[in-house]
Amino acid sequence: MQTQAREIPAKIYSVTFVKERLSVEGNMEVLEIKRELETLSERLGKTQDYL
């Protein structure tokens, strides 16, 4: 999990959602988390790419 945290920019990792997903899904790949964040952003009506 520590290597995953290093692969995710600190700004993104600081988001509670990301921390929770990493703790729940220890082997969840970084790309999967990025996809989930993109989906969440779309649902919230955000158009800016945070990644």
Sequence and secondary structure as in RCSB ss.txt:
>XXXX:A:sequence
MQTQAREIPAKIYSVTFVKERLSVEGNMEVLEIKRELETLSERLGKTQDYL
>XXXX:A:secstr
 HHHHHHS HHHHTSHHHHHHHHH TT  HHHHHHHHHHHHHHTT  S   
